[in-house]
Structure formats: C-alpha cells, structure tokens
C-alpha cells in the first residue's frame, strides 16, 4: 500500500534533526566561524539560484513576473506581514535576535524550487519519495549550518516545510498538469532561481532584499505561460487553412 506524505514527514524530520545538531554546535563554535559558514552558504545559494534561473526558456516572463509580483507583494504587504508573524512566533517559542531572519530565510530556501514541487507531486500521485528523500538529505545538512549561525528560527521552519509540502502533496492531482507543462515548469524554476539569488545575496551580506515580497511571481510565471499557450492555440485554430 502506498503511503502518502511520507516524503514530507521525512523532510520535516531532517530539518528538525539538522537544526538540533546545529544549535548544539552553536554553543561551541566562535561567532566568527559561524559568520564564515553563513557567508559560504550564501555563496552556494547564489550559485544554485543562477543555475535555476538559467533554466528559464523565456527570461522576459521571469523578469515580468518578478517585477509585477514584487509590486503585488508590496501592495499586499507580504513582507511586513510575514515578519510580524515570525516575530509573534519568536515571542511564543523564544529565540535570539536572528530568529526572524533564520525562519524566513530557511522557509523560503526549503520551499522554493523544483525539487519541492516535483517531489511532492511524486509523493502524492505515486507514493514515491525518491526526490524528497534527496531533498531531505540536502535540507538536513544545510539546517546544521543555518541553525548554528541563525538560531532556533531554522528549527521552527520545519513547521512551514510540513505545511507547504503537505499541502502540495494533498493537491498533487490538481497540480499534475502543471508538472507536465515543461515550459511552465521552466519559468517557475527560473523565478525560483531569482528568489534564491536574493536569499544568497542576503546571506553573504552583499545586499538585503525582502525576498518574500516577490513570492507572487511564483504564481504569475506559470500562469503567464499557460495564458500564452492558450492564446497561441486559439490563434493557430483561427488561421485559414
């Protein structure tokens, strides 16, 4: 019998275990070492973002989605709303000054990307966890270093991983058509890469960008592709033979 949500549970546990190990190390690692590790993670995240962004087949869609998505996110007040929510959680569970940064940064990092979507669809449709198992290993290792540098907020991000990936797994049948649309997935991946670039710049302390403001772009990019495809199909059908 296939077991749904096993991949999400595994990923959540990996983040928890990795975070606990990182928090234990934080007590013995000098702050300067933690800073070096965090900068290194920022550079790796930046490289991963570049790799994902280059998978876009139409950079204009990525650019347009980021621009419009950023305006929409700013209008909706996504960044201050999430920061306020993270601050409320911090007061509830306790945590240092970098709690909010750790929670928001790792939540976005763990939940944005093709492995998240494809892994959850595979889990929800087929009961297989191959992709999420690999993602769990990567997230668990990253959590060690992030938790050591950013604190308990990284541990709390496991809750967000469980909610987001659980929801995607539950909606797998509805999202399966999106996964089969290679062009839509390419632009979704491109936007995800752009968001990871923002995270990488912040972690490396090059420039802080409120990445969460641009989250609507993740929806706008595939929607733009699908609208364009349908419009193209209608144009083709209306052409005289």
C-alpha positions in Angstrom: 0.0 0.0 0.0 1.4 3.4 -1.0 2.0 5.9 1.9 1.3 9.5 1.1 3.1 12.3 3.0 6.0 10.0 3.9 8.4 12.3 1.9 7.1 15.4 3.7 7.4 13.7 7.1 11.0 12.6 6.3 11.9 16.2 5.1 10.4 17.7 8.2 12.3 15.3 10.5 15.5 16.0 8.6 15.2 19.7 9.1 14.5 19.2 12.8 17.4 16.8 13.4 19.8 19.0 11.4 18.7 22.1 13.3 19.1 20.5 16.7 22.6 19.4 15.7 23.4 22.9 14.5 22.0 24.5 17.7 24.3 22.2 19.8 27.3 23.2 17.7 26.4 26.9 18.0 27.3 26.8 21.7 30.9 25.7 20.9 31.6 27.5 17.6 33.1 31.0 17.7 30.8 33.7 16.2 33.5 34.4 13.5 33.3 30.8 12.4 29.5 30.9 12.2 29.8 34.1 10.1 32.2 32.4 7.7 29.9 29.3 7.4 26.9 31.5 6.7 28.7 33.5 4.0 29.7 30.3 2.4 26.1 29.1 2.4 25.1 32.4 0.9 27.5 31.9 -2.0 26.3 28.3 -2.6 22.7 29.5 -2.5 23.6 32.2 -5.0 25.2 29.7 -7.4 22.2 27.4 -7.1 19.9 30.4 -7.9 21.9 31.2 -11.0 21.7 27.5 -12.1 17.9 27.5 -11.7 17.4 30.9 -13.3 19.3 29.8 -16.4 16.7 27.0 -16.9 14.2 29.6 -18.0 13.3 29.4 -21.7 11.9 33.0 -21.8 13.7 35.4 -19.4 11.1 38.1 -20.3 8.5 36.0 -18.4 10.8 35.7 -15.4 11.6 39.5 -15.5 7.9 40.4 -15.9 6.7 38.0 -13.2 9.4 39.3 -10.7 8.5 42.9 -11.4 4.7 42.5 -11.3 5.0 40.0 -8.5 7.1 42.4 -6.4 4.6 45.2 -6.9 1.7 42.9 -6.0 3.7 41.6 -3.0 4.4 45.2 -1.8 0.8 46.2 -2.2 -0.4 43.2 -0.2 2.2 43.9 2.5 3.6 40.3 2.4 7.0 41.1 3.8 5.8 43.0 6.9 3.0 40.5 7.5 5.4 37.6 7.5 7.9 39.4 9.6 5.2 40.2 12.1 4.0 36.6 12.1 7.6 35.4 12.6 8.1 37.9 15.5 4.9 36.6 17.2 6.3 33.0 16.8 9.6 34.2 18.3 7.9 35.6 21.4 6.0 32.3 21.8 8.9 29.9 21.5 11.8 32.2 22.4 14.8 32.9 20.3 17.6 35.4 19.6 17.8 38.4 17.5 18.2 36.5 14.2 15.2 34.3 14.8 13.0 36.0 12.2 15.9 36.0 9.6 16.5 32.3 10.2 12.8 31.4 10.0 12.1 33.3 6.8 15.3 32.6 5.0 15.2 28.8 5.5 11.5 28.6 4.9 11.9 30.2 1.5 15.0 28.2 0.8 13.4 24.8 1.6 10.1 25.5 0.0 11.1 27.3 -3.2 12.4 25.2 -6.1 11.5 22.4 -8.5 12.5 19.6 -6.0 9.8 20.7 -3.7 7.1 20.7 -6.3 8.2 17.6 -8.2 8.9 15.7 -5.0 5.5 16.5 -3.5 3.7 15.5 -6.8 5.6 12.3 -6.9 4.7 11.6 -3.3 1.1 12.5 -3.7 0.5 10.7 -7.1 2.7 7.7 -6.9 3.6 7.3 -3.2 7.3 7.5 -4.0 9.7 9.7 -2.1 12.9 9.5 -4.2 13.1 13.2 -4.9 12.0 14.3 -1.4 14.5 11.8 0.2 17.3 13.5 -1.7 15.9 16.9 -0.7 15.6 15.8 2.9 19.3 14.9 2.9 20.3 18.3 1.5 18.0 20.3 3.8 19.1 18.3 6.8 22.8 19.1 6.1 22.0 22.8 5.4 20.0 23.0 8.6 23.1 22.2 10.6 24.9 25.2 9.4 21.9 27.6 9.2 20.8 26.7 12.8 24.4 27.2 14.1 24.5 30.7 12.6 20.9 31.9 12.7 19.5 30.1 15.7 16.2 28.4 16.6 14.2 30.1 13.8 15.7 27.4 11.5 14.2 24.7 13.7 10.8 26.3 13.6 11.0 26.4 9.8 10.3 22.7 9.9 6.7 23.5 10.6 6.5 25.6 7.4 8.1 22.7 5.5 5.5 20.3 6.8 2.6 22.7 6.0 3.8 23.7 2.5 4.9 20.3 1.3 1.9 18.6 2.9 -0.4 21.0 1.0 1.4 20.4 -2.3 1.2 16.6 -1.7 -2.5 16.9 -0.9 -3.1 18.9 -4.1 -1.0 16.7 -6.3 -3.7 15.6 -8.6 -4.8 19.2 -9.3 -1.2 20.3 -9.9 -0.2 17.3 -12.1 -1.0 19.2 -15.3 1.4 22.0 -14.2 4.2 19.4 -13.7 3.6 18.0 -17.2 3.9 21.5 -18.8 7.6 21.8 -19.4 7.5 25.5 -20.4 5.6 26.5 -17.3 7.9 24.5 -15.0 10.9 26.1 -16.7 9.7 29.6 -16.0 8.6 28.6 -12.4 12.1 27.3 -11.9 13.6 30.5 -13.3 11.6 32.6 -10.9 12.6 30.3 -8.0 16.2 30.7 -9.0 15.8 34.5 -8.9 14.4 34.3 -5.4 17.3 32.1 -4.3 19.7 34.7 -5.7 18.0 37.2 -3.4 18.5 34.9 -0.5 22.1 34.2 -1.4 22.9 38.0 -1.6 21.4 38.5 1.9 23.2 35.5 3.5 26.5 36.7 2.0 25.8 40.2 3.4 26.1 41.7 0.0 22.6 43.2 -0.2 19.5 42.6 1.8 16.4 42.1 -0.5 13.0 41.3 1.0 12.6 38.0 -1.0 9.2 37.2 0.4 7.8 40.3 -1.3 8.4 38.6 -4.7 6.5 35.4 -3.8 3.5 36.2 -6.1 6.0 35.8 -9.0 6.0 32.0 -8.4 2.3 32.0 -9.4 2.5 34.6 -12.1 5.2 32.9 -14.2 3.4 29.6 -14.9 0.1 31.4 -15.3 1.7 33.7 -17.9 3.0 30.7 -19.8 -0.4 28.9 -19.7 -2.2 32.0 -20.9 0.3 32.5 -23.7 -0.1 28.9 -24.8 -3.8 29.1 -24.9 -3.7 32.3 -26.8 -1.3 30.8 -29.3 -3.5 27.7 -29.7 -6.6 29.9 -30.4 -4.6 32.0 -33.0 -3.5 28.8 -34.7 -7.1 27.5 -34.8 -8.4 30.7 -36.3 -5.9 30.8 -39.1 -7.3 30.0 -42.5 -6.1 26.7 -43.9 
